[in-house]
């Protein structure tokens, strides 16, 4: 698939879709509004026209077969040691880049598309890549959403019910004196090859820019309630689109 970006950077879409999931079993392949969950972000990636390769990384035979049937690259089977509950995604991305390089295939930029992102749209990917490139590919990119309240107003709650202010005294600060806070949506991220392969600290989160998504497309599906909420949002959004035509 030929990239539509003018400077001809080669972009890889990496969709990490391991087989294990405890809170929602098999959540990467369960049915979501008529398609397997994985099909939605994969379809958005294909429709964007950005990617030279769209690779689904998995150790799971069922997911690999599904991804291949949907037109994804599955030429590198994920090492099971990188498919447990605690392995971070960025070491996986580095490993995938190195595995492709061993095959003589290199990429300039890597999008990590999270498999449970059924509300992702191709236009999001295109606009985010333009923003990333406008910063000279010198900053990593996260999708973010504006938090529903100011960060200074948040509490944690102890087991006995006591509220513990994250910012002591913050709940008494007037909104006019505060700035909006943002949280990562877990939809997709963008990194350069140079950073992924050369960074000495993949956990450094000080050099990111944010691509803002609206709240109704920022659902992070971790719990069964998240799944049902995402289905309602998806159906509502599709109904509105149909009514507008």
C-alpha positions in Angstrom: 0.0 0.0 0.0 1.6 3.2 -1.2 2.0 6.0 1.4 0.2 9.3 0.5 2.6 11.4 2.6 4.6 13.7 0.4 8.1 13.1 1.9 7.8 9.3 1.2 8.7 8.1 4.6 8.0 4.4 5.0 5.5 3.8 7.7 4.7 0.6 9.6 1.4 0.0 11.3 2.0 -2.4 14.2 -1.1 -3.9 15.8 -0.2 -5.8 18.9 -2.8 -8.5 19.5 -1.8 -11.2 21.9 -4.1 -14.0 22.7 -4.4 -13.7 26.5 -6.9 -11.3 28.1 -8.2 -11.8 31.6 -10.8 -9.1 32.1 -12.5 -9.6 28.7 -11.5 -13.1 27.4 -10.4 -13.1 23.7 -11.2 -9.4 23.5 -9.0 -8.8 20.4 -11.2 -11.1 18.3 -14.7 -11.0 19.9 -17.5 -9.7 17.8 -18.0 -6.0 17.8 -21.0 -4.6 15.9 -20.8 -7.1 13.1 -17.0 -7.7 12.8 -14.2 -9.1 14.9 -12.8 -6.4 17.1 -9.4 -6.5 15.3 -11.0 -5.8 12.0 -12.0 -2.2 12.9 -8.5 -0.6 13.5 -7.1 -2.8 10.8 -9.7 -1.5 8.3 -9.0 2.1 9.4 -5.2 1.6 8.7 -6.0 0.1 5.3 -8.3 3.0 4.4 -5.8 5.6 5.5 -3.4 4.8 2.7 -0.5 5.6 4.9 1.2 2.3 5.4 3.7 0.3 3.5 3.0 -2.6 5.8 0.3 -3.3 8.3 1.6 -6.0 10.7 -0.4 -7.8 13.3 1.9 -9.1 16.1 0.6 -12.2 17.9 1.6 -15.5 19.3 -2.0 -16.8 18.9 -2.9 -19.0 16.0 -6.5 -17.9 15.7 -5.6 -14.2 15.8 -2.8 -14.8 13.2 -5.2 -16.6 10.8 -7.9 -13.9 11.2 -5.4 -11.1 10.6 -4.1 -12.8 7.5 -7.6 -13.3 6.2 -8.2 -9.5 6.7 -5.1 -8.7 4.6 -2.6 -8.0 7.3 1.1 -9.0 7.3 1.7 -11.8 9.8 5.2 -12.8 8.6 6.8 -12.5 12.0 5.2 -14.6 14.8 5.6 -13.0 18.2 7.9 -14.7 20.6 5.7 -16.0 23.5 8.1 -14.3 26.0 6.8 -11.0 24.6 3.1 -12.0 25.0 2.6 -12.0 28.7 0.6 -9.6 30.9 3.6 -7.5 32.0 5.7 -7.1 28.8 5.5 -3.4 27.7 4.6 -2.5 24.2 7.7 -0.4 23.2 10.2 -3.3 23.7 7.9 -5.3 21.5 7.9 -2.6 18.9 11.7 -2.5 19.0 11.8 -6.3 18.6 9.5 -6.2 15.6 11.6 -3.5 13.9 14.7 -5.6 14.5 13.0 -8.7 13.1 11.9 -6.9 10.0 15.4 -5.4 9.6 16.8 -9.0 9.7 14.6 -9.7 6.6 15.9 -6.5 4.9 12.7 -4.5 5.5 13.1 -1.1 7.2 10.6 1.6 8.1 11.0 5.2 9.1 8.0 5.6 11.4 6.0 3.1 13.4 2.4 3.5 14.4 1.2 1.3 17.2 -2.5 0.8 16.7 -4.3 -0.8 19.7 -6.5 -3.7 18.6 -9.5 -2.7 20.8 -10.0 0.7 19.1 -13.2 0.2 17.0 -14.0 3.9 16.9 -10.7 4.8 15.2 -11.1 6.5 11.8 -8.7 6.6 8.9 -8.8 10.4 9.0 -7.4 10.3 12.6 -4.3 8.5 11.4 -3.8 10.9 8.5 -4.2 14.0 10.6 -2.0 12.7 13.4 0.7 11.8 11.0 0.6 15.3 9.5 1.0 16.8 13.0 3.8 14.4 13.8 5.7 15.4 10.7 5.0 19.1 11.3 7.2 18.6 14.4 10.0 17.3 12.2 9.5 13.7 13.5 11.4 14.8 16.6 8.6 14.1 19.1 6.6 10.9 19.7 2.9 11.2 19.4 0.1 10.0 21.7 -3.7 10.2 21.2 -5.2 12.1 24.1 -8.5 13.3 25.3 -9.3 16.3 27.5 -10.1 15.1 31.0 -13.6 15.8 32.3 -12.2 17.7 35.3 -9.1 19.6 36.2 -6.2 17.4 37.4 -6.0 19.4 40.7 -9.6 18.3 41.6 -8.9 14.6 41.5 -8.7 12.3 44.5 -7.8 8.7 45.2 -10.0 6.7 47.5 -8.6 4.5 50.3 -10.1 1.1 51.1 -11.9 2.7 54.1 -13.5 5.3 51.8 -11.2 8.2 52.8 -10.5 10.6 49.9 -6.8 11.3 49.4 -6.2 14.5 47.3 -3.7 14.1 44.5 -3.0 17.8 44.8 -3.6 18.8 48.5 -5.8 21.8 48.5 -6.5 21.5 44.8 -10.3 21.2 45.2 -10.4 24.7 46.5 -8.6 26.3 43.5 -11.0 28.1 41.2 -11.4 26.7 37.7 -10.4 30.1 36.2 -6.9 29.5 37.7 -6.4 26.0 36.2 -5.4 24.6 32.9 -7.1 21.6 31.2 -5.6 18.2 31.8 -5.4 15.4 29.2 -5.1 11.6 29.4 -3.8 9.0 26.9 -6.7 7.3 25.1 -4.8 4.1 24.2 -5.9 4.4 20.6 -2.6 4.7 18.7 0.9 6.2 19.1 3.6 7.2 16.6 7.4 6.8 17.0 10.4 7.2 14.7 12.7 4.2 14.0 15.6 6.3 15.3 13.9 6.8 18.7 12.6 3.2 19.1 16.0 1.7 18.2 18.3 4.3 19.8 16.6 5.4 23.0 18.3 4.3 26.2 15.0 4.8 28.1 11.8 3.7 26.3 9.8 4.8 29.4 10.8 8.4 28.9 7.5 10.3 28.5 8.9 13.8 28.4 9.1 14.2 24.6 5.5 13.7 23.3 3.0 15.7 21.4 -0.7 15.0 21.7 -3.3 14.4 19.0 -6.7 15.1 20.6 -9.6 12.8 20.1 -13.2 13.7 21.2 -14.5 11.9 24.3 -16.9 9.7 22.2 -14.0 8.2 20.4 -11.7 7.8 23.3 -13.0 4.7 25.0 -10.3 2.4 26.3 -11.8 -1.1 26.4 -10.5 -2.9 29.4 -13.6 -4.0 31.3 -16.9 -5.5 30.1 -18.7 -2.2 30.9 -16.2 -0.4 28.6 -17.1 -2.8 25.8 -20.9 -2.2 26.2 -20.3 1.6 26.3 -18.2 1.5 23.2 -20.9 -0.5 21.4 -23.5 2.2 22.3 -21.2 5.0 21.1 -20.5 3.1 17.9 -24.2 2.5 17.1 -25.1 6.1 18.0 -22.3 7.5 15.8 -23.3 5.3 12.8 -26.9 6.2 13.2 -26.1 9.9 13.1 -24.0 9.4 10.0 -26.8 7.6 8.2 -29.3 10.3 9.2 -27.0 13.0 7.8 -26.9 11.5 4.3 
